[in-house]
Amino acid sequence: MPIIVNLDVVLAQRKMSSKELAQAIGITEANLSLLKRGKVKGVRFETLTAICEYLECQPGDLLEYRPG
C-alpha cells in the first residue's frame, strides 16, 4: 500500500508508549496497533484528530504517500 503510517516514529520522538496514547484517546491498544502497522482500511477523522491533538502534530506527520 502506498500510504505509510509513521505513528510509531512520532511516538518514539515523543518517548511515548502506544498504551499511553490508546488510553488518552479512548481506543484499544489492539486497534492502535493495527493502525500503526497500516492494517486498517480507513481511519476516522475523529480518531485522527484525537491523535494529532494529543501528540501535538499534523496529519502529515503521521501519514506519508510513497508511490510504487
N, C-alpha and C positions, 0 to 999 in steps of 0.2 A: 504494500500500500504506500502511495506517495506522501501520505500525511504522517509525520513523525511526531510523537508526543514526548516532549522534553521535561515532563513533570519531575522525573527523578533527578535531573540536573538542577532544576530550580530548588528542589527540596535540599539537595546536598549543599548548594550555595548558601542556603539559609540555616544549615545544620539542624534540620527539622526532620522528624520521622513521619512516615506515612500514617502511622497510628494517630499522631497528634493532629495532622491535617484532617483525617477522616472524622475524628471526634469533633473538631472545631466546625466543620461544615455540615455535619449531620448525615454522612453516608457511611456505608460499611467499609471496612478495610478491604474486603474481597472486591467490592465494586471499584474502589480506588486502585487496587492492584490491576484489575482488568483495564482500566483507563490508562494507567501508566505504561502497560505493555502494548497498548494500541489494539486491544482485542475487543473493542466496542464498535458498534456501527454508527453511533452518534453520541453526542453529549448535549444535555440540556443547557440552554443559556443560563438558567438559574444556577446550575452546578458550576459552570464556567465562571460566572460572576462571583460566586462564593469563594472559589479557589483564588481568583485574582484579587479579591478584596483581602482575604486572609494573608496571602503571600505578598501583597502589595506589588503586583506585576501586571503586565498586559497580556492579552490572549496570545499575541505573537511570541511572547517569551516561552509559552507552553507548547505551541503548535508550530510545526515547520512543514513546508511543502518541498519535497525532493522528487523531481520528475524522474521517470525511468526506473 
